[in-house]
Amino acid sequence: MHWIPQSWSHLHILVSVFPSVGLVFTLGFYVTAVITNNDGMRRICLFLFAILGLLAIPTYVSGDRSIVQVSQHPGFSEAALNSHYGWGLAAVAAIVLTGLVAIYELFQSQRAGWAKGQALNVVLVVSIITLVIMVLTDDYGFEINHHELTNPPRLVPGTSAPQMWSHVHMVLNHFPTVGFVIALAVFVAALAMNNDVMKRSSLTLFVICGALVIPTYVTGTGSMWALTQPPMEGISKAVINAHRDIALLALFGLAFTGGTAWVELWRSRNLGRFSGTSQLLILIFAVITLGILAETGHRGGQINHPEIHVAGDVLPTDPNAFWTPWIELKINNVIWFVPWQTVHFFGYCLIFGTALVIVLRVVGFWKSMPFSAVHQILPLGFLGVMMNVFTGMLMMLADSYRYIVQNTTFAPKMALIPIGVMAILYFSLSDRIWQVKAGEDAPASAKAVAYLVLLAWTGVIMGGRLLPYL
């Protein structure tokens, strides 16, 4: 069972990502609760801060024991271990303090109602300081195992990928996974409490995780080329392919869950209520996806963490014995590639056409229509996004080496996609834009988001169109 730690190092890898990345998402929920003045959600956030504080105990203990274990293995830098340990102590103290402040505020709220102003600011300030310390701690932790980040560059222009792909992937991959766990926890609490603000917030986080998985998957493919072209000692292409197989399923699982969550956000905005059937479907998708993410993380950890291997582990040795390479070969055939490319182009037409209509109404055109009428066409853009996520990832598999190593517009395109997806969320979440009636101007904030949406999707289409030429 990959959920059951096999060693102190294994336990440390499992729990250490939750305090830092979990703090990012909990902060987001907490700010939302403060803005909307939602007491139920504030209590849940303070409870999550306390849980993250408690996680400092197994994080510290497992990290301390891990240092003893890994220091006995050759190849681990004592200086890197000491730097990570020193910052780790500061991070543990900071997250414990955050948890204690949250617990105090939680009890105070039960006795005398919610304290305003200063008390809320203390929670925010302490958690933000803690987050900064944890970022530094995690960065020093990366250097312990991932020697490719500190070794002299092996980059041969035009033939190998820079190690920046590996670094970005290590940072990014924790956000869809840990964020998904936080989103699922808040969603279950929202269902139990029947709290609409919490439902909307957790559904939004599902969508954000679905958007973040796109650059995460792409940077993972870039990491493969950075680690294997030319080959790096101790890195197995077969183990990487085993990780890629399940990562593709995780991509589809997060996309389905995030897509279903977006549909429910759009539907609830139109009807003013949530659907019990849709919520159940989202919950089922989320639980299945969580299991896939656990397996994905485990296989990813086997690539560069020999200290978590146990005697019973049987690692793959044949890099061609997986279905991801098989998909690459199949789609690279023009008979398969052309239909996918045609669907992909049609998806962009849906996306850009929908975005353009929304943007034009927001900036002042077609003012005879209320925004609620324009909001009805958003599912067309959603359909285009879903079409392009699946076709785009499969097309990338057909020639990932050229896209990632030899092309200059692919990386910016992948960076702009989640920005465009998350920006469009505003139009289903904002009460102010929803209340714009016929003949009325949209608020300035909506116009700023509209320009961001237009620029992001224009950049995505330009980046894709220039792929054959740059």
N, C-alpha and C positions, 0 to 999 in steps of 0.2 A: 504494500500500500504506500503510494507516494506521499500521502497525507501524514504518514507516521515517520518521524525522523529516525534515521538509521545511525546518526552520530551527532556529536555536538556541533560539528561544522554544518551538517545538514539542517539541524534545528536553527542555527544562526542565520543561514541563508533564507529559511522559510519565514522567520519572524522579523528579521531586521528591516525588511522593506516596508512593513506596515506602519511603523511610527512616522517615518518621513513622508512617504507618499500619501498615507492615510490622513496625515495632518493637512495636506494641501486640499483634499476634497472636503474634509470636515470643516475647514476654514470657509470654504465656499458655501457650504450649507449654513454655517453659523451666520455669515454675513447676510445671506438670504433671509434667515429667520429674523435677524435684527431689523432689516429693511421692511419686511412684511409684518413685523410685530406679532409673529406666530409663536405663542408660548410652548406649544407642544413640540414644535421643531427645535426650539432653543433647548428644551430639556434633553431631547435626543442628542443634540450636538454636544452639550456638556457631558452627557453620559459617554459619548464616543471619545471625547478628550480624556476622560477618566480611564477608559479602556486602553487608549494609546499609552497613557502613563503607566498602567499596569504592565503593558507589554515590554516596558523598559527592563523589567526584572528578568524574564527569559532571554531578552536580547543581550543584556550585560553578562549573565551567567554563561550562556552558550558562547558568546564572543570570547570571554576569558578562557573557557575550556578549549575553544577552537585554537587559540593562539598556542597553547601547550601542544596540541596535536600537530598543527601544520608546521610549527617551528622545527619539528623532527624530520620533516621532508626536505630534500634538496630543492633548490629553485625558488624558495620563498625568501623575500628580502626582510631582514630583521628591522631595517630602518622603516620600511613600509608598514610592517606590523606595529611598530612602536608609535608611528604617527597616527595610524588609524585608532589605536588603543587610547591615545591621549585625547584626541577629538571625541572618541566614543564616550569617554567619561563625562566630558562637558555636555554631550548630547543627551546622555542618560539623565544627568541632573536637570537639564532644561525641560525634557519631556515629563519628568516626574513633577517638577514645579508646575508645569501647565496642567497636569492632571489634578494636582492638589487645589489649584486655583479654581478649576472647573467644579470639583466636588464641593468646595466651600460655597461657590455661587449657587450650585444646585440646592444645597441645604438652605441657604439664605432665601431662595425663591419660595421654598415650601413654608417658611416661617413668616416672611413679611412681604411676599410678592416680589416681583422682579425689580431689582435695583437698576436704575437708569444711569446713563452717562459714564461716570468714572469706573464703576464696577465692570461694565461691559467692555470698556476700553482696556482694562487690565487684562482680561482674557485674550483680547485681540493682540495686544502688544506682546505679551509673553509668548503666545503661540507663534507669532511671526518671527521673533528672535530665535525661538527654538528651531523653526524651519530653516533659517539661515545656517545655524550650527550643524544641523543634520545634513544639509547639502554638502558642506565641507567634509563631514565625516564619511558620507557615502563615497565621495570622490577619492578620498584616501583609501577607502576599502576596495575600490575598483583596482587600484594599483597592486594589490596583494597577489591576485590571481592572473590578472590580465596584463601580462608582460608586454603584449603587443602595443599597449598604449605608451609605454616608456622606453621600449627598445628603439634603436636607430631606425628611421624610416626605410622600408623595403620597397617604396613606391618606384615603379618603372613607368614613366609616362606612356599612356596609351595601352598598357598591358595589365596593370594591377590597380585595385581600388585603394584609396587612402584609408587609414585606420580610423578616420573620423566617423566612417559608417559604423564601426564597432562601438565607438564611444557613444554616439547618439542612440544606437539601438539599446545599449545597456541602460541608458537613462529613460528612453521612451517605453520600453516593454513593461516596466512596472506600473505605468499609469493606467493602461486598459485593464490590467489584472487586479491591482489593488483597488482602483476606482470602481471596478465592477463589483467587488466584494462589498465595498461601502454602499454602493447604489442598491444592491440587493438587500442589505441589512435595513437601510432606510425604507425601502419599498415594502418589505414585510411589516415593519413597524407602522408604516402609513396605512396599510391594509387593516392591521389590527386596530388602529386608532381611528380609522376612517377620516384621516386628515388630508384634505385636498392639496394644501400647500406642500406637504411632504410628498404626496403622490407626484405632483407636478415636478418637484425638484429631483426626485429619484428617476423619473422618466427622462428628464433632461440629461442627467448624468449617464444614463444608459445610451442616449444618443451621442453624447460627447465621447464615451468610450468606443462606440462604434465608429466614430470619425477618426479617433486617434489610432485605431488598429491599422488603418491604411498606411500611414508613414512608418508605423512600427514594423509591419510586415515587409515593406520595401527596404528599410534600413537593415532588417535581418538578412535579406538577400544580398545587400551590399556587403554586410559583414562576412558572409560566406566567401565572396570573392576576395575580400581583404585578407582573410585567414588562409585561403587555399591557393591563391594565385600571386606569387609562387607559394608552394606548400610551406606550412609552419610546423616545426617540430612539436609533437604532442597533440596536434589537432587532427581529428579524423573526419574526412569528408563523409564517411558512412554515418557517423553519429550526427553530423550536421543535417544530413538528408532525413534521418529519422525525426529530428526536431522539425524540419520543414514540412513533413507530411502532416503532423498533428497541428502545426501552426496554421496551415491552410484551412483546416477544419475550424480552428479558433477564429480565424478571419471571418468565415461564413457565419459562425455562431454569433459573434458579436454584431455582425451586420444585420442578421435576422432580428436579434433582440433589440438593437438600436432602431431598426426600421419599424418594428412593431410598436416600440415606445413612441416614435415620432407620429405614427398614424393616430395613436390614442391621444397625444397632445393636440393634434390638429382637430380630431373629432370632438374632443371635450371642449375646445374653444368654440366650435360651432354650435354644439348642443347645450353647453353649460353644465355638463355632468360627465362622469366617467362610466365606462362600460364594464360590468362585472366579468363578462366573457373575455373581453380584451385584456383585462388585468390578469386573469387566470392564464391566458395564453402567454403573456409576457413573463409571468412567473415560471411557467414550464420551460420556455426558451432559456430563461436566465439560469435555472438550475442545471439544465443540460450543458449550457455553455460554460458554467463554472467548473464542471467536471473536466471538460476539454481543456480549459485554461490550466487546470492543475497538472494535467499530463504534459501540456506544452511547456510549462515552466520546469517540470522535472527533466524532460529531455534536453531542454536548453541548458540546464545546470550541468548535465553530463559532459558538455562540450569542453568546458574550460575549468572544471572543478574536480580534479582527481581525488581530492580529499574526501569527497562524499561517496566515492565508489566503495562498495562492500564486496565481500567474497562471492556472494550469490549473483552479482550483476553480470549479465551477459551482454556486452556491447556489440552492436552490429559492426561488421567488417567489410561488407560488400557495398560500395556506394551506388551500385546500379540496382539493388534489390528493393527499391521503393517506388511508390507510384508517382511521386513528384517528378523525378527524372523522366518517367514514362509520359506524363502529361506534357513535359517540355518537348519531347520528341514528336508527339502527336500534333500539338498545336503549331509547331514550327513548320508543319506541312501546309502549303498554301490552301489546300482543300478545307482545312479547319480554320486557318488564320483569317481568311477573307470574310467568312460569315460573322466571326466574332468582331472583326474590325468594323463591319457595316453596322452591326447593332450598337457598337461603341459610339460611332459617329452620330447615329440617330439619337442615342441617349444624350449627347451633348446638345443637340438641337432642342430637346425637351428642357434640359436644364437652363440653357441660356435664354430660350424664349420665355420661360416662366419667370426667371430672375429679371429679365428686361421689363416685363409687364408690371411686376411688383415695384421695381425701382421707379419706373415712369410715374406710377400713381403716387408714390410717396413723395417724389420731388416736385409734383404739382401738375402733371398731365392727367387727363381723364378725371377731373375733379367732380364730374357729375355722378360718379359712382362712390359709394361708401367703401372704406377699406375692407369691410366684411365681405363685400362682393368679390373683390380681387383675391381675397384670401382663399376663395373656393378653388382656384386653379393650382394651388401649391402642390397637390398630389401629383400633377403632371411632372413637376420638377423632381419630386421625390422618386417617381418611377424612373426618371432618367438617371438619378444618382445610383439607385440600386442596380440598374442595368450596367452602368459603367464601373461600379465596384467589382462586380463579378467578371465582366468581360475584360476590364482593364488588368486585373490581377492575372488572369489566364494568359492574356497577350504578353504581359511582362515575363511570364515563365518561358514563353517561346524564345526570347532573346534577351534575358536579363543581363548578360555580360555586356552587350552593346549599349543597352539603356543606361546602366549604372556606371560602367567604366569609361565608355567612349563618348557619352552624350552629355552635353552641358545644360540642357533645359529640363531634363527629367527630374532632377532633385528639386528645383524650384516648383515645378508642377505638383509634386507630391506634397510639398510644404503648404501650398495654397489650397489644396482640396479640403483639409479639415477646417481651415479658416472660413472658407465659403460655406461649408455645411453648418458650422456652429453659429455663424453670423445670421443665417436664414432662420435659426431658432427664434430669434428676437420677434419675428412677425407673428409667431403663434403664442408667445409668452407675454408680450407687453400688453397691459390693459389700455395704455394711452393710445397706441396705434389702433387697437381694436375699436375704440370709441370714436374714431374719426368718421364723421358722417359726410354725405354728399355735399360738395361745395366748400368743405373745410380743409385747411392745410394740415399736413402731418407735423408732429413736433420735430424740433431740430435734431434730437437724438436719433429719431427714426431715419431722417435724411442722411445722417452720418453713417448709420448702419447700411443703408441702401447703397451708398457710394462704395462702401467696403465690399459688399456682396458683388457689385458690378465689377470692381477692380479684381477681386479674387477669381471670379469665374472667367473673366477675360484673360487673366494671366494663365489659368489652367488650360484654356483652349489654345492660346498662343504657344504655350510650352509644349503641348501635345502635337500641334501642327508643325512645329519646327524640329520635331524628333528626327525625321528622315534627313535633315539638312545640316544639323549642327552636332 
